[in-house]
């Protein structure tokens, strides 16, 4: 029996998770695999730097604790003792309103008030919105199958002010998109389901809290002591060197006689029995042949936004002046280029030396795509000026690091769920092909890990190699 060959195109966290899933199945199986990455390093947006005694994250600094796939992977890699939780005693988030930081009222679940008093006494909302919060308790169930934007969804429950002051900046901070563009069924499926079955979001959330057992003391976010790079390093160490390729961009792939012919940028062609694409959807579409036109069309509907992360370290006098909390979000109406900022020294105290400050600022997204084209000097000037205006920071930072992520964040626009269903249908019917990454069913690190593992299982099953 001939040895089967599997290609994984893309060495970000999704590709590494796929490779690890294959590696765990390889003993005694009649296949081999190679993971191919165009850049000089594996890990994609997961990248950690040590600067003095600071732990600096270029990309995601953590993952949601409630999604198990990332923490489970870390434990499987022997990193269980390295997992740390966010310092939730400091978990307060501010919204910039009229150039003033206003704390989110206690009891908000995304934009759903589950405690009336804190919301009513908050200066974040006008009385018109506060009255809408009361009226929302009588919202009737709506089982309409139509997808809509998050803005339309939130507006019919709480009004436009809730969109502009809360939902939109929250989504800008997470997705780099806007509430007017993003799909409620893809971004907030739980809330869409609640509306269909209960009507009122607030009433359903309060009832759910009453019927559920007391919440655990688990932190909201989980990370690793020495940064997210530990996960990448742990995965790379489990993948044999013979199965890893860096600086190896792929130009095209075509189907021929039941095989995948993968063409590198240097025009070298290799034959594989299966292929896992963990690239952004637009890059996957550029590689796939015309024979899968329906798949290409669906992939091209998924758009991406670019972002810039700016990390600054400060001395003790600056830290003492900063508010307690995880950071702040900036509504579009405030006319700033910083979309959000994290006080890392509060969120994860391990990330900065005692009494020193570590800030991460986020720029870009669909509303400000041009920022990624600016020079590092221009970006630093913008960030330092706005931090002075918002937080009163005038001190020179100990260091500044700027990381640019071009077209890296998928935008789950209205209709995204249908596009993904089409992608899954076509890829399922194409033997030896699987797709993974943040473009389909979740943008966070746990979802990417899950998608990579599922892609590996799919191609193994296609080749008749899967094991229980």
N, C-alpha and C positions, 0 to 999 in steps of 0.2 A: 504494500500500500504506500502510495506516494506521500511524502511529508507535505502537509498543508501549510500555507504561508498567509499570515495576516498582517496588514499594514495599518498602523494608527497614524493618521496625519494630523499633527498638532500636539504640542507637548505642554499645554496648560494643565490645570488641575483635572479637567475632564479626561484628557488623553492619558495622563498619568494614572488616574483611577481605572481607566480601561485596561492599561498595560498591567497594572497590579492584579486586576481580576483575572486576566489571562495567565499571568505568572503563577497564580495560586492553583490554576487548573493544569499546568503544563506537565507536571510529573506523570509519566506513564501515558501521556497523550501524544498523538501523532501530528503535532503542529509546532510551528515556531512563529514568532512575531517580531516586528520592529516598530519602534515609535520614532517618528520623524518630525523634527522641529526646525523651522526656518531660521530662528534666531540663535544666539550664542548661549542660551540658557533655557533650562526647563522651568516650568512653573507659571508662565504667563504673568498675570497681574499679581500673583502671590510672590512677593519679594520683600525681604527684610534686610535692613542695614543696621549695623552697630556704629553709632557715632558717639565717641567718648563712652559714657555710661548710659546713653539713651538707646532704646530699641525703637527703630523707625520703620514703619510700614509704608511701603510705596503704594500698595493696593489695599484690599480688605484687611482690617485689623482683627477680625473676629467672625464668628458665625452664630446664628440663632441656636440657642441651646435646645429648643423644642424640636428641631429637626435633627434626627439622630445620626445621619449618615456620616457626617464629618467626625464627630466624637467617636463613633464606633470604629471608623477607619484609624484614627489616632491610637486607640487602644489595641487594635489589631497589629499596628506597627510597633507596639511596645512603648508608645508615648503617653499612655494613660496617666502616668505620674507627672506629666508636663502640662496637663490641662489646667487652666485657670479660669475663674469666672469673673465677670465684670463686678465692679464695686458698686452694687446697686443701692447702697446707703446714700450714694451721691447721684442717683439716677434722676436728675432733674434736667429737663430740656427747656430752653428759652426760645421764644419767637421774637424777632426784631420787629417792632411796631413803632412807627414814627421815631426811628433812631433810638429806641429804648428797648431793653431786653425785658420781656414779659414772660414769666414762667407759665408753662402749660398747667392748667388746673389739674388737681388730683382726680383720678378716676376716669381719665380719658382712655379709651381703647381705640387707637388710631384717631378718628374724629368723632367717636361715639361717646357722649357723656354717660357714665354709669353712676355718677354722684352729682346730684343737681346743685347742692349748695356751693361746692368749689367752683363750678362753672358759672353760677349766677353771680358770685362775688368777684370773678376774674375780670380784669380790664381788657382782656384779649377780645371779648365779644361785646357788641352793642346790645341794647335791650331787645331790638328786633330779632336778633339771632337767639337770644336767650328765650324769648317767647316761642320761637320755632322749635327749640329743644323740648318744650313742654308739649306743643302740638304734635311733635313727632311720635309721641307715645300712642297716638291714635291712628297712625299710618296703617292703611289697609294692606294686606298681602297682595303682591303683584307677581304672578307666575309667568309673566311675559318672557318668551324665549329670546327676545331681541337683546343683543349686546348693546352697550352704550359706553360713553366715556365715564371715567370716575367723576368728573365735574358734573355731568348731568345727573348721575346717581346721587351724589352728595347734595346737590342743589335741591333736588326734589324732596329730600329729607330735612335739610337744615338751612337751605338758602345759599346764595352766592358768597356771602362773607365767610362762611365756613370753608368754602373752596379756596378762596384767595388767601386767607390767613392761616389755614391749617393743612388741608388736604394737599394743595399744590406744593407748598414748601416741603412737606414730608416726602412727597413723591420725587421732587427734584433732588432731595438729599439721597434717596435710595436708588432711583432709576435714572436720574438725569433727564427725566421727561416731565411733561406737564399733565395736570389733571384733565385738561381738555383733549389730550391726545390718547392717553392710556386707557386700556380696556378694563372695565370693572370686573368682567368675568375672568380675566386672566390675572389681574393684579390683586383684586379683592374678592376671590371666589366665595369665601365664607360669608361675607356681607351680602353678596348677591343671592346666596342660598337662603339667608335669614329673611331677606325682603320677600322672597317667593313664598316662604312657609309661614312667617310670623307678621310681616308688615313692618312693624316698628323695630328698628335696630336697638334702640336704647332699652325698650322693655324686654326684648329677647336676651340681651346681654346681662341685664340684671337678674332675670329669671335663671339664666344659665349659671351664674355665680352662686345663687341660692341652692341649686340642686346638686352642684358639683362639690366634691370634698374640698376641704381647705387646700388652697394652692401650696405647692411645695416651696421650699426655700431655694430652689434652683435659681441661679442668676439668669438674667435675660440673654446675655451674650457669653460665649466661651471662646478662649483663645489658647495659645501656647506660651509658656514662660519666656522663651527666647524668640518669639515671633512666629508668624505663619509659615516662614521659610522652613521651620522644623518639619512640617508636614511634607513639603516638597522634597526636602533632603531625605526624609524617611522613605518616601516612595522611590526616589531615584536609586537609593541604596539597595532596594529589593529587586530592581530591574537589571539584569546582566548588562555589562558594558557592550557586549556584542549585539544587544537588542536596542541600543540607544544611538540616535544620530542627531547631531546639532549642525547648524549652519547648512541645512539641506532643504531649501524651498522646493515645493512641488508645483509644476506648471500645469499638469493635466492628468486626467485618468480616463481611460476608455475601456469599454467592455468588449471582450473578444473571446469567442469559444468558451464561454463560461468562466473566464478569468478576468481579473482587473489588471490592466497594464498601466502602471503608474510611471509618469514621466517627470523626472526632476528638472529643475531650471537649467541644469547643464546638459539636458537632452538624453540623459541615461534613462533607459526604460527597464523596469523590473516587473515581473509577473507575480501576482498574488491571487489567492483564492477568495480572500475577503478583505474589505476595507472599512475602517471606522474613521469617519470625518469628525473631528472635534474643533474645527475651525468656526469662525463666525459664519453666519448663514450666507452672507454675500461672497465670502471666500470659498465656501463649499460649492456654491453655485458656479463660480468661475472655473472650478476644476472638473465638475461633472460633465459627462458627454451629452450631446443632444438627444440621445436615446431615452434619457429620463427627463424629457422636457417638462412634464407636469410637475416633477419635483423641483426643477430649477425655477419655474414660475412661482411656486409657493415659497421657496427660499428667498426669492428676490423681494417678496412683500415685507420681509422682516427688516426693519431699519435699525440703525445703531447710532448712538451718540458718543461724542468724545468728551473726555474730562481731563482736568489737571488737578493733581494733589500737591499741595504746598505744605511742607512740614517745617515748623520753626521751634527751636529750643530757646528758652529764656531763663534768666537768673531768678533768684528768690524774690527780689522786690516786685517783679512782674507777677509771679505766682500769687503773692499775697493780695494783689489787687483784683485778681480774677474771681468771678462768682463761683460758688460751689455748684457743681452740676456736670453733665456730660457734654454740654455744648449748646449751640444755637442754630436755628434755621432762619432763612431770610426769604420772606415773601417777595414776589416779583415787583410789587408796587414800591418796595423800598429803594429800587433803582441801584442795587449793588451788584458787583460781579461775583463776590463770594456768595455761594449758594447755601453753604452750611459750614460749620466748624465744630471740631471735637476737642474738648479739653482732655487729652489723653491721660495726663497725670492723675485725673480724677477717675476716669473710666477704668483704666488699668494702672494702678500705682506702680507696678513692676516695670513699666515702660520708661520711667524717668527717675533720676536720682532724687532722694528725699529733698523736699523744699524747692526743687526746680520745676519749671513748667515745660510742657510739650503740647503744642497745638498742631492740629491738622486742618487745613482749609481746603474746600472743594469748589472748583470753578468749572464752567463749561455747561454741558448738557445741550438739549435741543434749542434752548433759548439763546445760548451764547456759544455757538460752534466756533467762532473766530478766535476765541481766547487761546486755543491750542496752537495757533500760528504765531502768537507773540513770542518775543525773545524771553529768555529766563529773567533778564534784567527788568523787562516791562512787567512781567507777571509778579515778580517780587515787589516792585514798586506799588502795584495795585493792591496787593494783599496787605502790605505794611501800612499803606495809607488808610485802607478800610478798617483794619484792626485798631488803628489809632482813633478813627471816628466812632467805632462801635464800642470798643473796650477801653479806650484811653491809653493804649500801649504806645509809649514813646521810646522805650529802651531799644538798644541795638540787640538783635538776636544773637545767641551764641553760634548758631548755624542756621542755614536755610537749605532745604532740599526741594527740588521741583521734579515731579514725575508726570509725564504726559502719556495719556492712554487714548490713542486715536481709534475711533469707531470700535470701542471695546464693549459698550453696554447696550444690550438688545433693548429695543423699545416695543413693549407689548401693546400695540395700538388696537383700536376697536377692530374686531374681526380676527384677532390673533389666534384665538382658539380654533377657528375654522381652518386657518392656514396650517396650524400645527397638526390638526387631524388629517389634512390632506398630505402633509409631509410624512406622517406616520403610516398612512395607508400605502403610499407609493413605496416608501423604503421597506415596509414589511413585505411587499410583493416583489422586492428586488433582492434576490438571493445574494448573500455575502456583502450586504451594504448596511451600515448603521450610522446614525448621526447622534452626536452628543454635544453638550455645551450649554451656555446660558441663553441661547436663542429660542428655546422651545418651551420648557415647562418649569421654569424657576431660575432666577438669576444668582442666587446665593451659592456659597461654597458647598453646603450640603447637597443642594439640588444638582450642581455640576458633578459631584462625586457619584450621586445616584445615577445620573444619566450616563456617565462613563461606564459604570458597572453594568447597567442594563444593556448598553451597546455591545459590550463584550459578550454577555450572555446570548444576545441575539445572533451574532455572527457564529458563535460556537454551535448554537442550535442549527443554524443554516448549514453548517459543515458536518453536522452529525457528530459533534465532539463534546457536547455539553455533558457535565456530570452533576449529579445531585450532591 
